[in-house]
Amino acid sequence: MANTDGVAIERRRNDAGWWRQATVYQIYPRSFADANGDGVGDLEGVLSRIDHLDQLGIDAVWLSPFYPSALADGGYDVDDYRDVSPELGDLATFDRLVAALHERGIKVIVDIVPNHSSDRHRLFQDALAAAPGSPERDRYIFRDGTGLRGTEPPSDWNSFFGGPAWTRVPDGQWYLHLFAAEQPDWNWHHPDVRADFLRTLRFWGDRGVDGFRVDVAHLLAKDLPTELPSWAELTRGTDPADPAAPLYPAGHHPLWDRDELDEIYAQWRAVFDSYSPPLTAVAEAWVPAERRVRYASKQNLGQAFNFDLLETSWDAGRFGQIIRDNLGLAAKSGASSTWVFSNHDVVRHATRFGLPAGLSGRRWLLDGADPALEDRVTGLRRARAATLLAMALPGSMYFYQGEELGLPEVGDIPADRRQDPAFFRSKGTDLGRDGARVALPWTSTGVSFGFGDCAPPLPQPAWFADFSVERERDDPASTLSFYRRALRLRRELIQDETLEWLELGPDIVGFRRGGGWIAVTNFGPRPRPLPAGDVLLLSGEPLDTPGLLPADTTAWLRSDGHRS
């Protein structure tokens, strides 16, 4: 059923601060829903599932890249920033999708990938056709090689996907790619690059987009001396096990998190603020917490992802400290914090929280993703508890498609079916990110569990049937029903961005929000007493004993006796 609250929809549509405490649902279009039966999810597929999004109760959709791409990196190798991949639809379909989402009161955020293009991008092809030292080639980062006749790369730098970060072209020069070889890095000192991205921002803003998620926002600006430093020098001090101090002061590293990014993003902010209401942006910036403030300032992108909860263990002390730290950083920047547990790049948190203590999702993948190490019952119980805790916090909550179903990670994808470049460039030692990108199960039967009319490239396991939308839709105890209740209640309860901490003993994280409601999470192994109040929502089963909160469970309570 469509959302018929037209007044509320119109208010959210024109609210410049809508993003501060929004709930945002990330869609990876190629694995969401396939409308034309070719095995690839598409924009028409998203349109076909708009009731699911509406009934979920989200405030915004974030679309991962849907641009033309050879898929060397799942669409993050962009051929054309101002078009739609023919496999996924066209601009007319995109316009219909934006209009349909807006009609339901749902904002639209799109991914923008400014650190690198694809090697098929028109400007990179121009660079290859031009001579070394030409203006066309200077839009990217080309260098002469070293060694006899320049046959060795300019430096020993590594790609983040494994292997060298330089690739040689036929005339003998080398270009930099911090990711896959098909993803050449832009030269952000070149005025043409800056101007072209401003045109791209306006192109999507004019089509009704409400904001942008900025991919690897900390990498754009680079300062490469004639004599390039070694990779060991560049990465010194970045490994927690490395006692050596970094060689570069904050803001002056040659490759990442440079202060001059402020100038670039100030130009972007001027574009954003030319719209009414202003466009929003959130930075994917893998930087120390104190540096994240810069990206989240109102002169810069306005908000930045807090990834601390992606990497933490199931521990009350760690969660409490992360929340305190990030609320403090949000106050310092003037933005609101963001809370996220899963996305297209990490092991799903329903799996992470079910792994043995001390084993991270990343380590589990590197060790071969042994399914015997997963405790799915515990993992899902903790995932629901963590999500309900984060939903109660001041700030924006970002969800990843499928987490509303409680989907675990698919760890056992055959080698010949994998797609992530990290898997191939590491020669299989890194299983990569494919396990979080498997097509969603909409039904419990069929060749693709309702994803489309043919099997998708990444294989779906048989157990997906137990996590389908069809199976969970009408089950009041399902994770899908839980998410719907939580998101609906959150919208009713959320007022200001204040929070009052409650001291409830070890293994407990608890706080009171404006309006007199309380969130309490029990991280411990035994039931713990609840504060006085009426229980509004639980992340798990009904209470066995009134007044006692079970282990690995979050409760929302109304402390003033109000019942919902």
C-alpha positions as CSV (number, residue, x, y, z in Angstrom):
1,M,0.0,0.0,0.0
2,A,1.4,3.4,-0.9
3,N,2.1,6.0,1.7
4,T,-0.9,8.3,1.7
5,D,0.2,10.8,4.3
6,G,0.6,13.6,1.7
7,V,1.2,16.3,4.3
8,A,4.1,14.5,5.9
9,I,5.5,13.6,2.5
10,E,5.4,17.3,1.4
11,R,7.0,18.4,4.6
12,R,9.9,16.0,4.2
13,R,10.3,16.9,0.6
14,N,10.9,20.6,1.4
15,D,12.8,20.1,4.7
16,A,16.5,21.2,4.3
17,G,17.5,19.2,7.3
18,W,15.8,16.0,6.3
19,W,19.1,14.1,6.2
20,R,20.1,14.8,9.8
21,Q,18.2,11.9,11.3
22,A,17.2,10.1,8.1
23,T,17.0,6.4,7.4
24,V,18.7,5.6,4.1
25,Y,18.5,2.3,2.2
26,Q,21.4,1.3,0.0
27,I,20.5,-0.4,-3.3
28,Y,23.1,-2.2,-5.3
29,P,21.0,-2.1,-8.5
30,R,22.6,-5.1,-10.3
31,S,21.6,-7.5,-7.4
32,F,18.3,-5.9,-6.3
33,A,15.7,-6.9,-8.9
34,D,15.8,-7.9,-12.5
35,A,12.8,-6.7,-14.5
36,N,13.9,-7.8,-18.0
37,G,15.1,-11.3,-17.3
38,D,18.7,-11.0,-18.4
39,G,20.1,-11.9,-15.0
40,V,21.2,-8.4,-14.1
41,G,19.3,-6.2,-11.8
42,D,18.1,-2.9,-13.3
43,L,16.3,0.4,-12.6
44,E,13.0,-1.1,-13.8
45,G,13.5,-3.8,-11.2
46,V,13.9,-1.1,-8.5
47,L,10.6,0.4,-9.7
48,S,8.9,-2.9,-9.5
49,R,9.8,-3.2,-5.8
50,I,8.9,0.3,-4.8
51,D,6.1,-0.9,-2.6
52,H,8.7,-2.9,-0.6
53,L,10.7,0.2,-0.1
54,D,7.7,2.3,0.8
55,Q,6.3,-0.3,3.3
56,L,9.8,-0.6,4.9
57,G,9.4,3.1,6.0
58,I,12.7,4.5,4.9
59,D,13.4,8.2,4.2
60,A,15.8,7.8,1.3
61,V,17.3,5.4,-1.2
62,W,21.0,5.4,-2.1
63,L,21.7,4.0,-5.5
64,S,25.1,2.4,-6.0
65,P,26.6,3.1,-9.5
66,F,24.2,2.5,-12.4
67,Y,26.4,4.2,-15.0
68,P,27.8,2.6,-18.1
69,S,30.7,0.3,-17.0
70,A,32.7,-2.7,-18.0
71,L,32.2,-4.0,-14.4
72,A,35.9,-4.3,-13.7
73,D,34.9,-3.2,-10.2
74,G,31.1,-3.8,-9.9
75,G,30.3,-0.5,-11.6
76,Y,32.8,1.7,-9.8
77,D,34.7,1.8,-13.0
78,V,32.6,4.5,-14.7
79,D,32.6,5.0,-18.5
80,D,30.2,8.0,-18.5
81,Y,29.1,9.9,-15.3
82,R,26.0,11.4,-17.0
83,D,24.3,8.3,-18.3
84,V,22.7,5.0,-17.4
85,S,24.2,1.6,-18.3
86,P,22.0,0.1,-21.1
87,E,21.9,-3.1,-19.1
88,L,20.2,-1.2,-16.3
89,G,17.9,1.1,-18.3
90,D,18.2,4.7,-19.6
91,L,17.8,8.2,-18.4
92,A,14.0,8.2,-19.0
93,T,13.7,5.2,-16.6
94,F,15.9,6.9,-14.1
95,D,13.6,10.0,-14.2
96,R,10.5,7.8,-13.7
97,L,12.2,6.1,-10.7
98,V,13.1,9.4,-9.1
99,A,9.5,10.7,-9.6
100,A,8.0,7.5,-8.2
101,L,10.2,7.5,-5.1
102,H,9.5,11.2,-4.6
103,E,5.8,10.5,-4.9
104,R,6.2,8.1,-1.9
105,G,8.2,10.7,0.1
106,I,11.5,8.9,-0.5
107,K,14.6,10.9,-1.3
108,V,17.2,9.8,-3.9
109,I,21.0,9.7,-3.3
110,V,23.3,8.6,-6.0
111,D,26.9,7.3,-5.9
112,I,29.6,9.5,-7.5
113,V,33.1,8.1,-8.1
114,P,35.5,11.0,-8.4
115,N,38.9,9.4,-7.7
116,H,39.0,7.4,-10.9
117,S,37.1,6.8,-14.1
118,S,37.1,3.6,-16.2
119,D,39.8,3.1,-18.8
120,R,36.9,3.3,-21.4
121,H,36.0,6.8,-20.4
122,R,36.2,9.2,-23.3
123,L,38.8,11.4,-21.6
124,F,41.0,8.5,-20.8
125,Q,40.8,7.3,-24.4
126,D,41.7,10.9,-25.5
127,A,44.7,10.7,-23.1
128,L,45.9,7.5,-24.6
129,A,45.6,8.9,-28.1
130,A,47.5,12.1,-27.2
131,A,51.3,12.4,-26.7
132,P,53.1,12.3,-23.3
133,G,53.0,15.8,-21.7
134,S,49.8,16.8,-23.6
135,P,46.9,18.5,-21.8
136,E,44.7,15.5,-22.6
137,R,47.2,13.2,-20.9
138,D,47.5,15.5,-17.9
139,R,43.9,15.0,-16.9
140,Y,45.1,11.7,-15.5
141,I,48.4,10.8,-13.7
142,F,51.0,9.6,-16.1
143,R,54.7,9.1,-15.4
144,D,57.7,7.8,-17.2
145,G,59.0,4.5,-16.0
146,T,62.3,3.6,-14.3
147,G,65.0,1.2,-15.2
148,L,66.4,0.3,-18.6
149,R,64.2,2.1,-21.3
150,G,61.5,2.9,-18.6
151,T,60.3,-0.7,-18.4
152,E,59.9,-0.6,-14.7
153,P,57.0,1.2,-13.0
154,P,57.6,4.7,-11.6
155,S,57.4,3.4,-8.0
156,D,56.8,0.2,-6.0
157,W,53.3,1.3,-5.0
158,N,50.6,-1.3,-4.6
159,S,46.9,-1.1,-5.7
160,F,44.4,-1.5,-2.9
161,F,43.1,-4.5,-4.8
162,G,46.5,-6.1,-4.9
163,G,49.3,-6.0,-7.5
164,P,51.0,-2.9,-8.8
165,A,49.4,0.5,-8.8
166,W,50.9,1.4,-12.2
167,T,50.1,0.1,-15.7
168,R,52.2,0.7,-18.8
169,V,50.7,2.0,-22.1
170,P,52.0,1.3,-25.6
171,D,54.1,4.5,-25.8
172,G,56.0,3.5,-22.7
173,Q,54.5,5.8,-20.1
174,W,52.7,4.4,-17.0
175,Y,49.4,5.6,-15.4
176,L,48.4,5.4,-11.7
177,H,45.5,3.4,-10.5
178,L,45.1,3.0,-6.8
179,F,42.4,0.4,-7.5
180,A,42.0,-1.9,-10.5
181,A,44.1,-1.3,-13.7
182,E,40.8,-0.5,-15.4
183,Q,40.3,2.5,-13.0
184,P,42.9,5.2,-13.8
185,D,43.1,8.0,-11.2
186,W,42.1,11.5,-12.2
187,N,44.5,14.4,-11.8
188,W,42.5,16.8,-9.6
189,H,45.0,19.6,-10.2
190,H,43.7,19.8,-13.8
191,P,40.9,22.5,-14.2
192,D,39.1,20.4,-16.8
193,V,38.6,17.6,-14.2
194,R,37.2,19.9,-11.6
195,A,34.9,21.6,-14.1
196,D,33.6,18.4,-15.5
197,F,32.6,17.0,-12.1
198,L,30.8,20.2,-11.3
199,R,28.8,19.7,-14.5
200,T,28.1,16.1,-13.4
201,L,26.8,17.3,-10.0
202,R,24.4,19.8,-11.7
203,F,23.3,17.2,-14.3
204,W,22.0,14.9,-11.6
205,G,20.8,17.8,-9.4
206,D,18.7,19.1,-12.3
207,R,17.2,15.6,-12.7
208,G,15.8,15.7,-9.1
209,V,18.5,13.9,-7.2
210,D,18.6,14.9,-3.5
211,G,22.2,14.1,-2.7
212,F,25.4,12.2,-3.4
213,R,27.4,9.5,-1.7
214,V,31.0,10.3,-2.5
215,D,33.2,7.3,-3.1
216,V,36.7,7.3,-1.5
217,A,36.3,11.0,-0.9
218,H,39.7,11.2,0.9
219,L,41.8,10.2,-2.2
220,L,41.1,12.8,-4.9
221,A,43.9,15.3,-4.2
222,K,47.5,14.1,-4.7
223,D,50.9,15.7,-4.5
224,L,53.5,13.6,-6.3
225,P,57.1,14.8,-6.2
226,T,59.5,14.1,-8.9
227,E,61.2,11.5,-6.8
228,L,58.4,9.2,-5.7
229,P,58.6,7.8,-2.1
230,S,58.4,4.1,-1.5
231,W,55.2,2.3,-0.6
232,A,56.8,1.5,2.8
233,E,57.2,5.2,3.4
234,L,53.7,6.0,2.3
235,T,52.1,3.4,4.5
236,R,54.4,3.8,7.5
237,G,52.4,3.9,10.7
238,T,49.1,2.8,9.1
239,D,49.4,-0.7,10.4
240,P,48.4,-1.0,14.1
241,A,51.2,-3.5,14.5
242,D,53.8,-1.0,13.1
243,P,55.4,1.0,16.0
244,A,56.9,3.6,13.6
245,A,55.3,7.0,13.4
246,P,53.9,8.2,10.1
247,L,56.3,10.2,8.0
248,Y,53.7,12.7,6.9
249,P,51.7,15.1,9.2
250,A,48.0,15.1,9.0
251,G,46.7,16.7,5.8
252,H,50.0,16.4,4.0
253,H,50.2,12.8,2.9
254,P,51.1,12.6,-0.9
255,L,48.1,10.4,-1.7
256,W,45.3,10.6,0.8
257,D,43.3,13.0,3.1
258,R,45.1,16.1,1.9
259,D,44.0,19.5,3.3
260,E,43.5,20.8,-0.3
261,L,40.4,18.6,-0.6
262,D,38.6,21.4,1.3
263,E,39.0,23.6,-1.7
264,I,37.6,21.0,-4.0
265,Y,34.6,20.3,-1.9
266,A,33.9,23.9,-1.2
267,Q,33.3,24.2,-5.0
268,W,30.9,21.2,-4.7
269,R,29.2,22.8,-1.7
270,A,28.5,25.9,-3.8
271,V,26.7,23.7,-6.3
272,F,24.8,21.9,-3.7
273,D,23.6,25.1,-2.0
274,S,22.4,26.5,-5.3
275,Y,19.4,24.1,-5.1
276,S,16.4,24.5,-2.8
277,P,16.5,22.6,-0.5
278,P,20.3,22.2,-0.8
279,L,21.6,18.9,-2.1
280,T,23.2,16.6,0.6
281,A,26.4,14.7,0.4
282,V,28.0,12.0,2.6
283,A,31.7,11.2,2.3
284,E,33.2,7.7,2.3
285,A,36.4,8.8,4.0
286,W,38.6,6.1,5.5
287,V,40.5,8.6,7.8
288,P,41.1,9.0,11.5
289,A,38.0,10.1,13.4
290,E,39.4,13.5,14.2
291,R,40.0,14.1,10.4
292,R,36.5,13.1,9.5
293,V,35.2,16.3,11.0
294,R,36.5,18.3,7.9
295,Y,34.5,16.3,5.4
296,A,31.3,16.6,7.5
297,S,31.5,20.4,7.9
298,K,28.8,22.6,6.3
299,Q,31.5,24.2,4.1
300,N,32.5,20.8,2.9
301,L,30.4,17.7,2.0
302,G,28.2,18.1,5.1
303,Q,28.2,14.5,6.4
304,A,30.7,11.7,6.6
305,F,30.3,8.0,7.1
306,N,31.2,6.7,10.6
307,F,32.6,3.2,9.9
308,D,33.6,2.4,13.4
309,L,30.7,0.1,14.0
310,L,31.6,-1.9,10.9
311,E,34.8,-3.0,12.6
312,T,34.0,-3.3,16.3
313,S,33.3,-6.5,18.3
314,W,30.1,-7.3,20.2
315,D,31.1,-5.4,23.4
316,A,29.2,-2.8,25.4
317,G,32.3,-0.8,26.3
318,R,33.4,-0.6,22.6
319,F,29.9,0.3,21.4
320,G,29.5,3.0,24.1
321,Q,32.8,4.6,23.4
322,I,32.2,4.6,19.6
323,I,28.9,6.3,20.1
324,R,30.2,8.9,22.5
325,D,33.2,9.7,20.3
326,N,31.1,10.1,17.1
327,L,28.4,12.2,18.7
328,G,31.2,14.4,19.9
329,L,32.7,14.6,16.4
330,A,29.2,15.4,15.0
331,A,28.8,18.3,17.4
332,K,32.2,19.6,16.5
333,S,31.5,19.5,12.7
334,G,27.9,20.8,13.0
335,A,26.7,17.7,11.1
336,S,24.9,14.7,12.5
337,S,26.6,11.3,12.8
338,T,26.0,8.3,10.7
339,W,25.5,4.7,11.8
340,V,26.1,1.8,9.5
341,F,26.7,-1.9,10.0
342,S,26.7,-3.3,6.5
343,N,27.3,-2.2,2.9
344,H,28.5,-3.6,-0.4
345,D,32.1,-3.7,0.7
346,V,32.0,-5.6,4.0
347,V,30.8,-8.9,5.5
348,R,27.2,-8.6,6.4
349,H,26.8,-8.0,10.1
350,A,24.4,-10.9,10.7
351,T,27.4,-13.0,10.0
352,R,30.1,-10.9,11.7
353,F,28.3,-10.8,15.0
354,G,28.0,-14.6,14.9
355,L,31.7,-15.3,14.5
356,P,33.9,-16.5,17.4
357,A,35.2,-13.7,19.7
358,G,38.3,-12.1,18.2
359,L,37.5,-13.2,14.6
360,S,36.6,-10.2,12.4
361,G,34.6,-10.6,9.2
362,R,37.6,-9.6,7.2
363,R,39.8,-12.2,8.8
364,W,37.1,-14.8,8.3
365,L,37.1,-14.1,4.6
366,L,40.9,-14.2,4.4
367,D,40.9,-17.5,6.2
368,G,38.5,-19.0,3.6
369,A,35.0,-18.1,5.0
370,D,34.5,-21.4,6.8
371,P,30.7,-21.7,7.4
372,A,31.3,-24.0,10.4
373,L,32.5,-20.9,12.3
374,E,29.2,-19.1,11.8
375,D,26.6,-19.1,14.6
376,R,23.7,-17.7,12.6
377,V,21.2,-17.7,15.5
378,T,23.5,-15.6,17.6
379,G,24.6,-13.5,14.7
380,L,21.1,-12.5,13.7
381,R,20.0,-11.9,17.3
382,R,22.9,-9.5,17.8
383,A,22.5,-7.9,14.4
384,R,18.9,-7.0,15.2
385,A,19.9,-5.8,18.7
386,A,22.7,-3.6,17.2
387,T,20.4,-2.2,14.5
388,L,17.6,-1.3,17.0
389,L,20.3,0.4,19.2
390,A,21.6,2.4,16.3
391,M,18.1,3.4,15.1
392,A,17.6,5.0,18.5
393,L,20.7,7.2,18.2
394,P,20.8,10.8,17.0
395,G,21.9,10.9,13.4
396,S,21.3,9.1,10.1
397,M,21.0,5.3,9.8
398,Y,22.2,3.7,6.7
399,F,21.0,0.2,5.7
400,Y,22.2,-2.2,3.1
401,Q,19.7,-4.1,0.9
402,G,18.9,-7.5,2.4
403,E,19.8,-6.7,6.0
404,E,16.1,-6.1,6.6
405,L,15.7,-9.9,5.8
406,G,18.5,-10.8,8.2
407,L,20.7,-12.1,5.3
408,P,24.0,-13.6,6.2
409,E,27.1,-13.4,4.1
410,V,27.4,-15.9,1.2
411,G,31.0,-17.0,1.8
412,D,31.3,-20.1,-0.3
413,I,31.0,-18.8,-3.9
414,P,33.0,-21.0,-6.3
415,A,36.1,-19.4,-7.7
416,D,34.9,-19.5,-11.3
417,R,31.8,-17.5,-10.4
418,R,33.5,-14.7,-8.4
419,Q,33.6,-11.2,-9.9
420,D,35.5,-9.0,-7.4
421,P,38.9,-7.8,-8.7
422,A,40.3,-8.1,-5.3
423,F,39.9,-11.9,-5.6
424,F,41.7,-12.1,-8.9
425,R,44.5,-9.6,-8.2
426,S,45.3,-11.4,-4.9
427,K,45.3,-14.8,-6.7
428,G,42.4,-16.0,-4.6
429,T,43.9,-15.2,-1.1
430,D,41.3,-12.5,-0.6
431,L,37.7,-13.7,-1.3
432,G,36.6,-10.2,-1.9
433,R,33.2,-8.6,-1.6
434,D,31.0,-10.8,-3.7
435,G,29.4,-12.5,-0.7
436,A,27.5,-9.3,0.1
437,R,26.5,-8.6,-3.5
438,V,24.5,-11.8,-4.2
439,A,21.0,-11.1,-5.7
440,L,18.2,-10.7,-3.2
441,P,15.7,-13.5,-2.6
442,W,12.1,-12.2,-3.2
443,T,10.4,-15.5,-3.3
444,S,11.2,-18.9,-1.8
445,T,11.2,-20.8,-5.1
446,G,12.2,-20.2,-8.7
447,V,15.4,-20.1,-10.6
448,S,16.5,-16.9,-8.9
449,F,14.2,-16.8,-5.8
450,G,12.1,-14.1,-7.5
451,F,15.1,-11.9,-8.5
452,G,14.3,-12.4,-12.2
453,D,13.6,-14.9,-14.9
454,C,17.1,-16.4,-15.0
455,A,19.9,-17.1,-12.6
456,P,22.1,-14.2,-11.7
457,P,25.9,-14.4,-12.2
458,L,26.7,-14.7,-8.5
459,P,25.0,-18.0,-7.3
460,Q,22.3,-17.9,-4.6
461,P,22.5,-20.6,-2.0
462,A,19.6,-22.9,-1.4
463,W,19.2,-21.4,2.1
464,F,18.2,-18.1,0.6
465,A,14.6,-19.5,0.5
466,D,14.4,-19.1,4.3
467,F,15.2,-15.4,4.0
468,S,12.9,-14.4,1.2
469,V,10.6,-11.4,1.3
470,E,7.7,-13.8,0.5
471,R,8.4,-15.9,3.5
472,E,9.0,-13.0,5.9
473,R,6.4,-10.6,4.7
474,D,3.5,-11.9,6.8
475,D,5.5,-13.4,9.6
476,P,5.2,-11.1,12.6
477,A,8.4,-12.6,14.1
478,S,10.5,-12.1,11.0
479,T,13.4,-9.7,10.6
480,L,11.5,-7.9,7.9
481,S,8.5,-7.3,10.1
482,F,10.8,-6.2,12.9
483,Y,12.5,-3.6,10.6
484,R,9.1,-2.3,9.5
485,R,7.9,-1.9,13.1
486,A,11.1,-0.3,14.1
487,L,11.3,2.2,11.3
488,R,7.6,3.2,11.7
489,L,8.1,3.7,15.5
490,R,11.3,5.6,15.0
491,R,9.6,8.1,12.8
492,E,7.0,8.6,15.5
493,L,9.5,8.9,18.4
494,I,12.4,10.9,16.9
495,Q,12.4,14.6,18.0
496,D,15.6,16.5,18.6
497,E,19.1,15.2,18.5
498,T,19.7,15.2,22.3
499,L,20.7,12.1,24.2
500,E,21.0,11.5,28.0
501,W,23.2,8.5,29.0
502,L,21.9,6.1,31.6
503,E,24.2,4.2,34.0
504,L,22.7,0.7,34.1
505,G,25.7,-1.4,34.9
506,P,28.3,-3.5,33.0
507,D,27.3,-5.0,29.7
508,I,24.5,-2.5,29.2
509,V,24.3,0.5,26.9
510,G,21.3,2.7,27.6
511,F,20.2,6.3,27.0
512,R,17.1,8.5,27.0
513,R,16.0,10.5,23.9
514,G,14.0,13.6,23.8
515,G,10.3,12.9,24.3
516,G,10.8,10.5,27.2
517,W,11.7,7.2,25.5
518,I,14.6,5.0,26.3
519,A,16.8,2.5,24.4
520,V,18.6,-0.3,26.3
521,T,20.9,-3.0,24.9
522,N,22.1,-6.0,26.9
523,F,25.5,-7.1,25.5
524,G,26.0,-9.6,28.3
525,P,25.3,-13.4,28.6
526,R,22.6,-13.1,31.2
527,P,19.3,-11.2,31.5
528,R,19.5,-7.8,33.1
529,P,16.9,-5.6,34.8
530,L,15.2,-3.1,32.6
531,P,14.5,0.5,33.6
532,A,10.9,1.3,34.6
533,G,8.6,2.0,31.6
534,D,6.4,0.5,29.0
535,V,8.1,-1.7,26.5
536,L,7.5,-0.3,23.0
537,L,9.6,-2.7,20.9
538,L,12.1,-5.5,21.4
539,S,14.7,-6.7,18.9
540,G,14.1,-10.3,19.9
541,E,11.5,-12.6,21.5
542,P,8.9,-11.4,24.0
543,L,10.2,-11.1,27.5
544,D,10.3,-14.5,29.4
545,T,10.3,-12.6,32.7
546,P,8.8,-9.1,32.9
547,G,11.4,-6.5,33.7
548,L,14.3,-8.6,32.6
549,L,16.0,-7.9,29.3
550,P,17.5,-11.1,27.7
551,A,21.1,-11.3,26.5
552,D,21.9,-9.9,23.1
553,T,18.7,-7.8,23.0
554,T,17.6,-4.2,22.7
555,A,14.5,-2.7,24.1
556,W,12.8,0.6,23.5
557,L,10.7,1.8,26.4
558,R,8.4,4.8,27.1
559,S,9.4,6.1,30.5
560,D,6.4,8.3,31.1
561,G,3.8,5.6,30.9
562,H,2.7,6.3,27.4
563,R,1.7,3.2,25.4
564,S,2.1,2.9,21.6
